[in-house]
Amino acid sequence: MFVEVQKTIELTNVASNYDTACKIRAYIAAVEASITKETLDDQTVQWIDWAKKKADCYDPTVARNDEYFGKREHKKSENEKALKKSGYRW
């Protein structure tokens, strides 16, 4: 029974990551749809590329390595894989 519970938890964690990737991609699509020739600039193009890479990191079907955070451990809980600020700030 423990194995079944663990597998189910892992499945919901992976599905949550997939859902996040889909939301990011939907947001990117909305941003792209709102861009005109006049508002398209290098900064926007770079942001879109960056955001698509982040979506690929969250998506367990792609599982892209993030250049800063490495490979996302999709089966872990949200608390275990939550991004945390580190270091001191004066």
PDB file of N, CA, C and O in Angstrom, chain B, residues numbered from 101:
ATOM      1  N   MET B 101       0.825  -1.201   0.000  1.00  0.00           N
ATOM      2  CA  MET B 101       0.000   0.000   0.000  1.00  0.00           C
ATOM      3  C   MET B 101       0.870   1.266   0.000  1.00  0.00           C
ATOM      4  O   MET B 101       0.544   2.248  -0.667  1.00  0.00           O
ATOM      5  N   PHE B 102       1.987   1.236   0.758  1.00  0.00           N
ATOM      6  CA  PHE B 102       2.868   2.400   0.811  1.00  0.00           C
ATOM      7  C   PHE B 102       3.383   2.763  -0.576  1.00  0.00           C
ATOM      8  O   PHE B 102       3.434   3.940  -0.932  1.00  0.00           O
ATOM      9  N   VAL B 103       3.760   1.767  -1.352  1.00  0.00           N
ATOM     10  CA  VAL B 103       4.280   2.005  -2.703  1.00  0.00           C
ATOM     11  C   VAL B 103       3.218   2.671  -3.566  1.00  0.00           C
ATOM     12  O   VAL B 103       3.524   3.586  -4.330  1.00  0.00           O
ATOM     13  N   GLU B 104       1.982   2.223  -3.451  1.00  0.00           N
ATOM     14  CA  GLU B 104       0.893   2.810  -4.238  1.00  0.00           C
ATOM     15  C   GLU B 104       0.669   4.269  -3.853  1.00  0.00           C
ATOM     16  O   GLU B 104       0.451   5.121  -4.714  1.00  0.00           O
ATOM     17  N   VAL B 105       0.722   4.547  -2.561  1.00  0.00           N
ATOM     18  CA  VAL B 105       0.557   5.926  -2.090  1.00  0.00           C
ATOM     19  C   VAL B 105       1.695   6.797  -2.625  1.00  0.00           C
ATOM     20  O   VAL B 105       1.453   7.894  -3.130  1.00  0.00           O
ATOM     21  N   GLN B 106       2.928   6.315  -2.517  1.00  0.00           N
ATOM     22  CA  GLN B 106       4.087   7.075  -2.998  1.00  0.00           C
ATOM     23  C   GLN B 106       4.003   7.332  -4.503  1.00  0.00           C
ATOM     24  O   GLN B 106       4.272   8.446  -4.951  1.00  0.00           O
ATOM     25  N   LYS B 107       3.640   6.335  -5.277  1.00  0.00           N
ATOM     26  CA  LYS B 107       3.517   6.494  -6.718  1.00  0.00           C
ATOM     27  C   LYS B 107       2.430   7.510  -7.073  1.00  0.00           C
ATOM     28  O   LYS B 107       2.585   8.288  -8.014  1.00  0.00           O
ATOM     29  N   THR B 108       1.338   7.498  -6.319  1.00  0.00           N
ATOM     30  CA  THR B 108       0.251   8.442  -6.571  1.00  0.00           C
ATOM     31  C   THR B 108       0.676   9.866  -6.235  1.00  0.00           C
ATOM     32  O   THR B 108       0.353  10.801  -6.968  1.00  0.00           O
ATOM     33  N   ILE B 109       1.390  10.032  -5.145  1.00  0.00           N
ATOM     34  CA  ILE B 109       1.907  11.352  -4.774  1.00  0.00           C
ATOM     35  C   ILE B 109       2.851  11.859  -5.848  1.00  0.00           C
ATOM     36  O   ILE B 109       2.763  13.016  -6.258  1.00  0.00           O
ATOM     37  N   GLU B 110       3.751  11.007  -6.305  1.00  0.00           N
ATOM     38  CA  GLU B 110       4.697  11.393  -7.349  1.00  0.00           C
ATOM     39  C   GLU B 110       3.970  11.765  -8.639  1.00  0.00           C
ATOM     40  O   GLU B 110       4.354  12.718  -9.317  1.00  0.00           O
ATOM     41  N   LEU B 111       2.937  11.026  -8.973  1.00  0.00           N
ATOM     42  CA  LEU B 111       2.155  11.323 -10.172  1.00  0.00           C
ATOM     43  C   LEU B 111       1.516  12.706 -10.075  1.00  0.00           C
ATOM     44  O   LEU B 111       1.556  13.476 -11.035  1.00  0.00           O
ATOM     45  N   THR B 112       0.932  13.021  -8.932  1.00  0.00           N
ATOM     46  CA  THR B 112       0.305  14.344  -8.784  1.00  0.00           C
ATOM     47  C   THR B 112       1.354  15.454  -8.798  1.00  0.00           C
ATOM     48  O   THR B 112       1.082  16.553  -9.282  1.00  0.00           O
ATOM     49  N   ASN B 113       2.546  15.180  -8.272  1.00  0.00           N
ATOM     50  CA  ASN B 113       3.614  16.181  -8.329  1.00  0.00           C
ATOM     51  C   ASN B 113       4.056  16.440  -9.761  1.00  0.00           C
ATOM     52  O   ASN B 113       4.245  17.591 -10.155  1.00  0.00           O
ATOM     53  N   VAL B 114       4.224  15.374 -10.546  1.00  0.00           N
ATOM     54  CA  VAL B 114       4.606  15.509 -11.946  1.00  0.00           C
ATOM     55  C   VAL B 114       3.513  16.249 -12.715  1.00  0.00           C
ATOM     56  O   VAL B 114       3.807  17.123 -13.531  1.00  0.00           O
ATOM     57  N   ALA B 115       2.256  15.898 -12.453  1.00  0.00           N
ATOM     58  CA  ALA B 115       1.139  16.556 -13.137  1.00  0.00           C
ATOM     59  C   ALA B 115       1.085  18.042 -12.795  1.00  0.00           C
ATOM     60  O   ALA B 115       0.744  18.865 -13.645  1.00  0.00           O
ATOM     61  N   SER B 116       1.417  18.384 -11.564  1.00  0.00           N
ATOM     62  CA  SER B 116       1.447  19.791 -11.150  1.00  0.00           C
ATOM     63  C   SER B 116       2.513  20.558 -11.934  1.00  0.00           C
ATOM     64  O   SER B 116       2.280  21.691 -12.357  1.00  0.00           O
ATOM     65  N   ASN B 117       3.672  19.947 -12.124  1.00  0.00           N
ATOM     66  CA  ASN B 117       4.720  20.584 -12.922  1.00  0.00           C
ATOM     67  C   ASN B 117       4.267  20.777 -14.363  1.00  0.00           C
ATOM     68  O   ASN B 117       4.514  21.821 -14.966  1.00  0.00           O
ATOM     69  N   TYR B 118       3.606  19.771 -14.908  1.00  0.00           N
ATOM     70  CA  TYR B 118       3.102  19.866 -16.279  1.00  0.00           C
ATOM     71  C   TYR B 118       2.081  20.999 -16.388  1.00  0.00           C
ATOM     72  O   TYR B 118       2.083  21.755 -17.359  1.00  0.00           O
ATOM     73  N   ASP B 119       1.216  21.107 -15.389  1.00  0.00           N
ATOM     74  CA  ASP B 119       0.216  22.177 -15.362  1.00  0.00           C
ATOM     75  C   ASP B 119       0.890  23.551 -15.324  1.00  0.00           C
ATOM     76  O   ASP B 119       0.458  24.474 -16.014  1.00  0.00           O
ATOM     77  N   THR B 120       1.935  23.683 -14.529  1.00  0.00           N
ATOM     78  CA  THR B 120       2.669  24.940 -14.462  1.00  0.00           C
ATOM     79  C   THR B 120       3.278  25.276 -15.818  1.00  0.00           C
ATOM     80  O   THR B 120       3.203  26.421 -16.264  1.00  0.00           O
ATOM     81  N   ALA B 121       3.883  24.281 -16.479  1.00  0.00           N
ATOM     82  CA  ALA B 121       4.467  24.505 -17.806  1.00  0.00           C
ATOM     83  C   ALA B 121       3.400  24.969 -18.797  1.00  0.00           C
ATOM     84  O   ALA B 121       3.644  25.871 -19.599  1.00  0.00           O
ATOM     85  N   CYS B 122       2.226  24.357 -18.742  1.00  0.00           N
ATOM     86  CA  CYS B 122       1.130  24.755 -19.645  1.00  0.00           C
ATOM     87  C   CYS B 122       0.681  26.182 -19.365  1.00  0.00           C
ATOM     88  O   CYS B 122       0.405  26.934 -20.299  1.00  0.00           O
ATOM     89  N   LYS B 123       0.605  26.560 -18.109  1.00  0.00           N
ATOM     90  CA  LYS B 123       0.221  27.933 -17.746  1.00  0.00           C
ATOM     91  C   LYS B 123       1.260  28.931 -18.237  1.00  0.00           C
ATOM     92  O   LYS B 123       0.908  29.987 -18.763  1.00  0.00           O
ATOM     93  N   ILE B 124       2.535  28.603 -18.069  1.00  0.00           N
ATOM     94  CA  ILE B 124       3.596  29.491 -18.545  1.00  0.00           C
ATOM     95  C   ILE B 124       3.490  29.651 -20.060  1.00  0.00           C
ATOM     96  O   ILE B 124       3.589  30.762 -20.579  1.00  0.00           O
ATOM     97  N   ARG B 125       3.292  28.546 -20.762  1.00  0.00           N
ATOM     98  CA  ARG B 125       3.191  28.614 -22.224  1.00  0.00           C
ATOM     99  C   ARG B 125       1.960  29.408 -22.677  1.00  0.00           C
ATOM    100  O   ARG B 125       2.018  30.127 -23.675  1.00  0.00           O
ATOM    101  N   ALA B 126       0.856  29.279 -21.950  1.00  0.00           N
ATOM    102  CA  ALA B 126      -0.347  30.060 -22.280  1.00  0.00           C
ATOM    103  C   ALA B 126      -0.085  31.550 -22.073  1.00  0.00           C
ATOM    104  O   ALA B 126      -0.535  32.384 -22.860  1.00  0.00           O
ATOM    105  N   TYR B 127       0.638  31.873 -21.022  1.00  0.00           N
ATOM    106  CA  TYR B 127       0.977  33.272 -20.766  1.00  0.00           C
ATOM    107  C   TYR B 127       1.901  33.808 -21.859  1.00  0.00           C
ATOM    108  O   TYR B 127       1.715  34.923 -22.347  1.00  0.00           O
ATOM    109  N   ILE B 128       2.888  33.013 -22.235  1.00  0.00           N
ATOM    110  CA  ILE B 128       3.799  33.417 -23.315  1.00  0.00           C
ATOM    111  C   ILE B 128       3.009  33.660 -24.601  1.00  0.00           C
ATOM    112  O   ILE B 128       3.251  34.641 -25.304  1.00  0.00           O
ATOM    113  N   ALA B 129       2.075  32.779 -24.904  1.00  0.00           N
ATOM    114  CA  ALA B 129       1.248  32.941 -26.110  1.00  0.00           C
ATOM    115  C   ALA B 129       0.446  34.240 -26.049  1.00  0.00           C
ATOM    116  O   ALA B 129       0.302  34.930 -27.058  1.00  0.00           O
ATOM    117  N   ALA B 130      -0.072  34.573 -24.877  1.00  0.00           N
ATOM    118  CA  ALA B 130      -0.828  35.825 -24.729  1.00  0.00           C
ATOM    119  C   ALA B 130       0.082  37.032 -24.923  1.00  0.00           C
ATOM    120  O   ALA B 130      -0.305  38.014 -25.556  1.00  0.00           O
ATOM    121  N   VAL B 131       1.280  36.954 -24.382  1.00  0.00           N
ATOM    122  CA  VAL B 131       2.249  38.045 -24.577  1.00  0.00           C
ATOM    123  C   VAL B 131       2.590  38.178 -26.054  1.00  0.00           C
ATOM    124  O   VAL B 131       2.595  39.281 -26.600  1.00  0.00           O
ATOM    125  N   GLU B 132       2.876  37.049 -26.700  1.00  0.00           N
ATOM    126  CA  GLU B 132       3.214  37.083 -28.122  1.00  0.00           C
ATOM    127  C   GLU B 132       2.062  37.644 -28.954  1.00  0.00           C
ATOM    128  O   GLU B 132       2.297  38.374 -29.917  1.00  0.00           O
ATOM    129  N   ALA B 133       0.839  37.319 -28.599  1.00  0.00           N
ATOM    130  CA  ALA B 133      -0.324  37.807 -29.350  1.00  0.00           C
ATOM    131  C   ALA B 133      -0.513  39.320 -29.192  1.00  0.00           C
ATOM    132  O   ALA B 133      -1.098  39.973 -30.056  1.00  0.00           O
ATOM    133  N   SER B 134      -0.014  39.863 -28.090  1.00  0.00           N
ATOM    134  CA  SER B 134      -0.194  41.293 -27.836  1.00  0.00           C
ATOM    135  C   SER B 134       0.932  42.146 -28.423  1.00  0.00           C
ATOM    136  O   SER B 134       0.872  43.375 -28.394  1.00  0.00           O
ATOM    137  N   ILE B 135       1.942  41.488 -28.946  1.00  0.00           N
ATOM    138  CA  ILE B 135       3.097  42.219 -29.479  1.00  0.00           C
ATOM    139  C   ILE B 135       2.795  42.727 -30.887  1.00  0.00           C
ATOM    140  O   ILE B 135       2.253  42.011 -31.730  1.00  0.00           O
ATOM    141  N   THR B 136       3.159  43.962 -31.107  1.00  0.00           N
ATOM    142  CA  THR B 136       3.051  44.543 -32.446  1.00  0.00           C
ATOM    143  C   THR B 136       4.459  44.810 -32.965  1.00  0.00           C
ATOM    144  O   THR B 136       5.433  44.685 -32.223  1.00  0.00           O
ATOM    145  N   LYS B 137       4.562  45.169 -34.214  1.00  0.00           N
ATOM    146  CA  LYS B 137       5.878  45.496 -34.787  1.00  0.00           C
ATOM    147  C   LYS B 137       6.536  46.640 -34.016  1.00  0.00           C
ATOM    148  O   LYS B 137       7.757  46.692 -33.868  1.00  0.00           O
ATOM    149  N   GLU B 138       5.701  47.547 -33.535  1.00  0.00           N
ATOM    150  CA  GLU B 138       6.219  48.708 -32.819  1.00  0.00           C
ATOM    151  C   GLU B 138       6.713  48.345 -31.420  1.00  0.00           C
ATOM    152  O   GLU B 138       7.626  48.991 -30.906  1.00  0.00           O
ATOM    153  N   THR B 139       6.128  47.327 -30.797  1.00  0.00           N
ATOM    154  CA  THR B 139       6.514  46.981 -29.424  1.00  0.00           C
ATOM    155  C   THR B 139       7.520  45.837 -29.348  1.00  0.00           C
ATOM    156  O   THR B 139       8.034  45.529 -28.272  1.00  0.00           O
ATOM    157  N   LEU B 140       7.800  45.211 -30.480  1.00  0.00           N
ATOM    158  CA  LEU B 140       8.763  44.109 -30.481  1.00  0.00           C
ATOM    159  C   LEU B 140      10.178  44.674 -30.416  1.00  0.00           C
ATOM    160  O   LEU B 140      10.596  45.443 -31.282  1.00  0.00           O
ATOM    161  N   ASP B 141      10.900  44.281 -29.380  1.00  0.00           N
ATOM    162  CA  ASP B 141      12.288  44.708 -29.235  1.00  0.00           C
ATOM    163  C   ASP B 141      13.131  43.523 -28.768  1.00  0.00           C
ATOM    164  O   ASP B 141      12.609  42.447 -28.474  1.00  0.00           O
ATOM    165  N   ASP B 142      14.431  43.741 -28.707  1.00  0.00           N
ATOM    166  CA  ASP B 142      15.346  42.663 -28.317  1.00  0.00           C
ATOM    167  C   ASP B 142      15.052  42.142 -26.915  1.00  0.00           C
ATOM    168  O   ASP B 142      15.142  40.940 -26.662  1.00  0.00           O
ATOM    169  N   GLN B 143      14.705  43.033 -26.018  1.00  0.00           N
ATOM    170  CA  GLN B 143      14.418  42.628 -24.640  1.00  0.00           C
ATOM    171  C   GLN B 143      13.214  41.688 -24.591  1.00  0.00           C
ATOM    172  O   GLN B 143      13.233  40.705 -23.849  1.00  0.00           O
ATOM    173  N   THR B 144      12.188  41.967 -25.352  1.00  0.00           N
ATOM    174  CA  THR B 144      10.998  41.122 -25.393  1.00  0.00           C
ATOM    175  C   THR B 144      11.320  39.768 -26.021  1.00  0.00           C
ATOM    176  O   THR B 144      10.874  38.733 -25.525  1.00  0.00           O
ATOM    177  N   VAL B 145      12.083  39.768 -27.096  1.00  0.00           N
ATOM    178  CA  VAL B 145      12.479  38.524 -27.750  1.00  0.00           C
ATOM    179  C   VAL B 145      13.285  37.660 -26.781  1.00  0.00           C
ATOM    180  O   VAL B 145      13.064  36.453 -26.693  1.00  0.00           O
ATOM    181  N   GLN B 146      14.216  38.276 -26.057  1.00  0.00           N
ATOM    182  CA  GLN B 146      15.019  37.544 -25.076  1.00  0.00           C
ATOM    183  C   GLN B 146      14.155  37.000 -23.948  1.00  0.00           C
ATOM    184  O   GLN B 146      14.371  35.876 -23.497  1.00  0.00           O
ATOM    185  N   TRP B 147      13.175  37.781 -23.483  1.00  0.00           N
ATOM    186  CA  TRP B 147      12.302  37.325 -22.403  1.00  0.00           C
ATOM    187  C   TRP B 147      11.476  36.122 -22.862  1.00  0.00           C
ATOM    188  O   TRP B 147      11.318  35.157 -22.114  1.00  0.00           O
ATOM    189  N   ILE B 148      10.952  36.176 -24.078  1.00  0.00           N
ATOM    190  CA  ILE B 148      10.154  35.061 -24.604  1.00  0.00           C
ATOM    191  C   ILE B 148      10.999  33.787 -24.675  1.00  0.00           C
ATOM    192  O   ILE B 148      10.541  32.713 -24.283  1.00  0.00           O
ATOM    193  N   ASP B 149      12.214  33.907 -25.170  1.00  0.00           N
ATOM    194  CA  ASP B 149      13.118  32.754 -25.236  1.00  0.00           C
ATOM    195  C   ASP B 149      13.397  32.204 -23.837  1.00  0.00           C
ATOM    196  O   ASP B 149      13.350  30.993 -23.624  1.00  0.00           O
ATOM    197  N   TRP B 150      13.685  33.084 -22.895  1.00  0.00           N
ATOM    198  CA  TRP B 150      13.935  32.694 -21.504  1.00  0.00           C
ATOM    199  C   TRP B 150      12.719  31.989 -20.909  1.00  0.00           C
ATOM    200  O   TRP B 150      12.848  30.934 -20.289  1.00  0.00           O
ATOM    201  N   ALA B 151      11.549  32.571 -21.098  1.00  0.00           N
ATOM    202  CA  ALA B 151      10.321  32.005 -20.528  1.00  0.00           C
ATOM    203  C   ALA B 151      10.005  30.629 -21.123  1.00  0.00           C
ATOM    204  O   ALA B 151       9.553  29.734 -20.409  1.00  0.00           O
ATOM    205  N   LYS B 152      10.240  30.463 -22.415  1.00  0.00           N
ATOM    206  CA  LYS B 152      10.014  29.156 -23.047  1.00  0.00           C
ATOM    207  C   LYS B 152      10.960  28.104 -22.473  1.00  0.00           C
ATOM    208  O   LYS B 152      10.562  26.956 -22.278  1.00  0.00           O
ATOM    209  N   LYS B 153      12.196  28.485 -22.205  1.00  0.00           N
ATOM    210  CA  LYS B 153      13.143  27.557 -21.587  1.00  0.00           C
ATOM    211  C   LYS B 153      12.693  27.173 -20.179  1.00  0.00           C
ATOM    212  O   LYS B 153      12.825  26.015 -19.782  1.00  0.00           O
ATOM    213  N   LYS B 154      12.165  28.128 -19.426  1.00  0.00           N
ATOM    214  CA  LYS B 154      11.673  27.827 -18.077  1.00  0.00           C
ATOM    215  C   LYS B 154      10.485  26.873 -18.155  1.00  0.00           C
ATOM    216  O   LYS B 154      10.377  25.957 -17.339  1.00  0.00           O
ATOM    217  N   ALA B 155       9.597  27.074 -19.119  1.00  0.00           N
ATOM    218  CA  ALA B 155       8.461  26.164 -19.296  1.00  0.00           C
ATOM    219  C   ALA B 155       8.958  24.754 -19.589  1.00  0.00           C
ATOM    220  O   ALA B 155       8.414  23.777 -19.074  1.00  0.00           O
ATOM    221  N   ASP B 156       9.988  24.652 -20.415  1.00  0.00           N
ATOM    222  CA  ASP B 156      10.555  23.337 -20.731  1.00  0.00           C
ATOM    223  C   ASP B 156      11.184  22.675 -19.506  1.00  0.00           C
ATOM    224  O   ASP B 156      11.211  21.448 -19.412  1.00  0.00           O
ATOM    225  N   CYS B 157      11.681  23.462 -18.583  1.00  0.00           N
ATOM    226  CA  CYS B 157      12.232  22.902 -17.331  1.00  0.00           C
ATOM    227  C   CYS B 157      11.121  22.338 -16.454  1.00  0.00           C
ATOM    228  O   CYS B 157      11.289  21.291 -15.830  1.00  0.00           O
ATOM    229  N   TYR B 158       9.995  23.028 -16.409  1.00  0.00           N
ATOM    230  CA  TYR B 158       8.866  22.569 -15.595  1.00  0.00           C
ATOM    231  C   TYR B 158       8.161  21.381 -16.220  1.00  0.00           C
ATOM    232  O   TYR B 158       7.588  20.557 -15.506  1.00  0.00           O
ATOM    233  N   ASP B 159       8.194  21.279 -17.530  1.00  0.00           N
ATOM    234  CA  ASP B 159       7.459  20.230 -18.244  1.00  0.00           C
ATOM    235  C   ASP B 159       8.198  18.890 -18.129  1.00  0.00           C
ATOM    236  O   ASP B 159       9.296  18.746 -18.665  1.00  0.00           O
ATOM    237  N   PRO B 160       7.610  17.916 -17.440  1.00  0.00           N
ATOM    238  CA  PRO B 160       8.295  16.630 -17.280  1.00  0.00           C
ATOM    239  C   PRO B 160       8.435  15.854 -18.584  1.00  0.00           C
ATOM    240  O   PRO B 160       9.255  14.939 -18.663  1.00  0.00           O
ATOM    241  N   THR B 161       7.660  16.193 -19.605  1.00  0.00           N
ATOM    242  CA  THR B 161       7.799  15.499 -20.886  1.00  0.00           C
ATOM    243  C   THR B 161       8.994  16.015 -21.677  1.00  0.00           C
ATOM    244  O   THR B 161       9.463  15.352 -22.603  1.00  0.00           O
ATOM    245  N   VAL B 162       9.485  17.196 -21.314  1.00  0.00           N
ATOM    246  CA  VAL B 162      10.667  17.776 -21.951  1.00  0.00           C
ATOM    247  C   VAL B 162      11.864  17.655 -21.010  1.00  0.00           C
ATOM    248  O   VAL B 162      12.943  17.220 -21.410  1.00  0.00           O
ATOM    249  N   ALA B 163      11.651  18.049 -19.741  1.00  0.00           N
ATOM    250  CA  ALA B 163      12.657  17.933 -18.670  1.00  0.00           C
ATOM    251  C   ALA B 163      13.996  18.569 -19.044  1.00  0.00           C
ATOM    252  O   ALA B 163      15.054  17.964 -18.875  1.00  0.00           O
ATOM    253  N   ARG B 164      13.928  19.784 -19.549  1.00  0.00           N
ATOM    254  CA  ARG B 164      15.138  20.519 -19.915  1.00  0.00           C
ATOM    255  C   ARG B 164      15.919  20.887 -18.653  1.00  0.00           C
ATOM    256  O   ARG B 164      15.330  21.245 -17.633  1.00  0.00           O
ATOM    257  N   ASN B 165      17.228  20.798 -18.727  1.00  0.00           N
ATOM    258  CA  ASN B 165      18.076  21.259 -17.631  1.00  0.00           C
ATOM    259  C   ASN B 165      18.083  22.779 -17.615  1.00  0.00           C
ATOM    260  O   ASN B 165      18.238  23.415 -18.658  1.00  0.00           O
ATOM    261  N   ASP B 166      17.918  23.352 -16.451  1.00  0.00           N
ATOM    262  CA  ASP B 166      17.984  24.791 -16.294  1.00  0.00           C
ATOM    263  C   ASP B 166      19.439  25.174 -16.070  1.00  0.00           C
ATOM    264  O   ASP B 166      20.154  24.503 -15.327  1.00  0.00           O
ATOM    265  N   GLU B 167      19.875  26.244 -16.707  1.00  0.00           N
ATOM    266  CA  GLU B 167      21.275  26.631 -16.586  1.00  0.00           C
ATOM    267  C   GLU B 167      21.652  27.056 -15.174  1.00  0.00           C
ATOM    268  O   GLU B 167      22.830  27.010 -14.819  1.00  0.00           O
ATOM    269  N   TYR B 168      20.696  27.465 -14.367  1.00  0.00           N
ATOM    270  CA  TYR B 168      20.974  27.886 -12.997  1.00  0.00           C
ATOM    271  C   TYR B 168      20.557  26.854 -11.957  1.00  0.00           C
ATOM    272  O   TYR B 168      21.236  26.680 -10.945  1.00  0.00           O
ATOM    273  N   PHE B 169      19.446  26.170 -12.200  1.00  0.00           N
ATOM    274  CA  PHE B 169      18.874  25.277 -11.194  1.00  0.00           C
ATOM    275  C   PHE B 169      19.074  23.799 -11.488  1.00  0.00           C
ATOM    276  O   PHE B 169      18.744  22.954 -10.657  1.00  0.00           O
ATOM    277  N   GLY B 170      19.605  23.480 -12.650  1.00  0.00           N
ATOM    278  CA  GLY B 170      19.821  22.084 -13.002  1.00  0.00           C
ATOM    279  C   GLY B 170      18.529  21.390 -13.409  1.00  0.00           C
ATOM    280  O   GLY B 170      17.569  22.035 -13.831  1.00  0.00           O
ATOM    281  N   LYS B 171      18.517  20.081 -13.278  1.00  0.00           N
ATOM    282  CA  LYS B 171      17.352  19.284 -13.669  1.00  0.00           C
ATOM    283  C   LYS B 171      16.315  19.302 -12.543  1.00  0.00           C
ATOM    284  O   LYS B 171      16.639  19.040 -11.385  1.00  0.00           O
ATOM    285  N   ARG B 172      15.094  19.608 -12.890  1.00  0.00           N
ATOM    286  CA  ARG B 172      14.002  19.648 -11.913  1.00  0.00           C
ATOM    287  C   ARG B 172      13.621  18.226 -11.534  1.00  0.00           C
ATOM    288  O   ARG B 172      13.481  17.358 -12.395  1.00  0.00           O
ATOM    289  N   GLU B 173      13.455  17.999 -10.246  1.00  0.00           N
ATOM    290  CA  GLU B 173      13.065  16.683  -9.745  1.00  0.00           C
ATOM    291  C   GLU B 173      11.537  16.650  -9.643  1.00  0.00           C
ATOM    292  O   GLU B 173      10.956  16.945  -8.599  1.00  0.00           O
ATOM    293  N   HIS B 174      10.910  16.281 -10.759  1.00  0.00           N
ATOM    294  CA  HIS B 174       9.464  16.401 -10.917  1.00  0.00           C
ATOM    295  C   HIS B 174       8.654  15.606  -9.902  1.00  0.00           C
ATOM    296  O   HIS B 174       7.541  16.005  -9.557  1.00  0.00           O
ATOM    297  N   LYS B 175       9.184  14.500  -9.421  1.00  0.00           N
ATOM    298  CA  LYS B 175       8.407  13.644  -8.522  1.00  0.00           C
ATOM    299  C   LYS B 175       8.373  14.156  -7.082  1.00  0.00           C
ATOM    300  O   LYS B 175       7.561  13.692  -6.280  1.00  0.00           O
ATOM    301  N   LYS B 176       9.243  15.103  -6.750  1.00  0.00           N
ATOM    302  CA  LYS B 176       9.267  15.646  -5.391  1.00  0.00           C
ATOM    303  C   LYS B 176       8.094  16.593  -5.171  1.00  0.00           C
ATOM    304  O   LYS B 176       7.504  17.110  -6.120  1.00  0.00           O
ATOM    305  N   SER B 177       7.775  16.807  -3.914  1.00  0.00           N
ATOM    306  CA  SER B 177       6.674  17.716  -3.575  1.00  0.00           C
ATOM    307  C   SER B 177       7.066  19.154  -3.897  1.00  0.00           C
ATOM    308  O   SER B 177       8.244  19.459  -4.085  1.00  0.00           O
ATOM    309  N   GLU B 178       6.085  20.019  -3.957  1.00  0.00           N
ATOM    310  CA  GLU B 178       6.340  21.430  -4.246  1.00  0.00           C
ATOM    311  C   GLU B 178       7.266  22.043  -3.198  1.00  0.00           C
ATOM    312  O   GLU B 178       8.133  22.849  -3.535  1.00  0.00           O
ATOM    313  N   ASN B 179       7.090  21.668  -1.930  1.00  0.00           N
ATOM    314  CA  ASN B 179       7.952  22.195  -0.870  1.00  0.00           C
ATOM    315  C   ASN B 179       9.397  21.748  -1.056  1.00  0.00           C
ATOM    316  O   ASN B 179      10.320  22.524  -0.809  1.00  0.00           O
ATOM    317  N   GLU B 180       9.600  20.519  -1.484  1.00  0.00           N
ATOM    318  CA  GLU B 180      10.947  19.990  -1.658  1.00  0.00           C
ATOM    319  C   GLU B 180      11.686  20.629  -2.828  1.00  0.00           C
ATOM    320  O   GLU B 180      12.913  20.724  -2.809  1.00  0.00           O
ATOM    321  N   LYS B 181      10.950  21.067  -3.841  1.00  0.00           N
ATOM    322  CA  LYS B 181      11.601  21.632  -5.020  1.00  0.00           C
ATOM    323  C   LYS B 181      11.343  23.127  -5.179  1.00  0.00           C
ATOM    324  O   LYS B 181      11.633  23.701  -6.229  1.00  0.00           O
ATOM    325  N   ALA B 182      10.804  23.754  -4.147  1.00  0.00           N
ATOM    326  CA  ALA B 182      10.528  25.188  -4.210  1.00  0.00           C
ATOM    327  C   ALA B 182      11.826  25.971  -4.329  1.00  0.00           C
ATOM    328  O   ALA B 182      12.830  25.640  -3.698  1.00  0.00           O
ATOM    329  N   LEU B 183      11.787  27.010  -5.146  1.00  0.00           N
ATOM    330  CA  LEU B 183      12.952  27.873  -5.278  1.00  0.00           C
ATOM    331  C   LEU B 183      13.082  28.696  -4.010  1.00  0.00           C
ATOM    332  O   LEU B 183      12.096  29.206  -3.479  1.00  0.00           O
ATOM    333  N   LYS B 184      14.306  28.818  -3.536  1.00  0.00           N
ATOM    334  CA  LYS B 184      14.549  29.564  -2.319  1.00  0.00           C
ATOM    335  C   LYS B 184      15.665  30.568  -2.567  1.00  0.00           C
ATOM    336  O   LYS B 184      16.669  30.264  -3.210  1.00  0.00           O
ATOM    337  N   LYS B 185      15.465  31.758  -2.046  1.00  0.00           N
ATOM    338  CA  LYS B 185      16.527  32.768  -2.136  1.00  0.00           C
ATOM    339  C   LYS B 185      17.611  32.366  -1.160  1.00  0.00           C
ATOM    340  O   LYS B 185      17.321  31.877  -0.068  1.00  0.00           O
ATOM    341  N   SER B 186      18.840  32.567  -1.544  1.00  0.00           N
ATOM    342  CA  SER B 186      19.937  32.250  -0.642  1.00  0.00           C
ATOM    343  C   SER B 186      20.898  33.417  -0.564  1.00  0.00           C
ATOM    344  O   SER B 186      20.889  34.309  -1.412  1.00  0.00           O
ATOM    345  N   GLY B 187      21.713  33.396   0.451  1.00  0.00           N
ATOM    346  CA  GLY B 187      22.695  34.456   0.626  1.00  0.00           C
ATOM    347  C   GLY B 187      22.179  35.554   1.525  1.00  0.00           C
ATOM    348  O   GLY B 187      21.004  35.606   1.886  1.00  0.00           O
ATOM    349  N   TYR B 188      23.078  36.406   1.861  1.00  0.00           N
ATOM    350  CA  TYR B 188      22.742  37.520   2.740  1.00  0.00           C
ATOM    351  C   TYR B 188      22.699  38.795   1.947  1.00  0.00           C
ATOM    352  O   TYR B 188      23.411  38.962   0.957  1.00  0.00           O
ATOM    353  N   ARG B 189      21.872  39.668   2.388  1.00  0.00           N
ATOM    354  CA  ARG B 189      21.751  40.960   1.719  1.00  0.00           C
ATOM    355  C   ARG B 189      21.802  42.044   2.778  1.00  0.00           C
ATOM    356  O   ARG B 189      21.016  42.035   3.725  1.00  0.00           O
ATOM    357  N   TRP B 190      22.717  42.968   2.619  1.00  0.00           N
ATOM    358  CA  TRP B 190      22.876  44.039   3.597  1.00  0.00           C
ATOM    359  C   TRP B 190      22.229  45.295   3.135  1.00  0.00           C
ATOM    360  O   TRP B 190      22.268  46.304   3.840  1.00  0.00           O
TER     361      TRP B 190
END
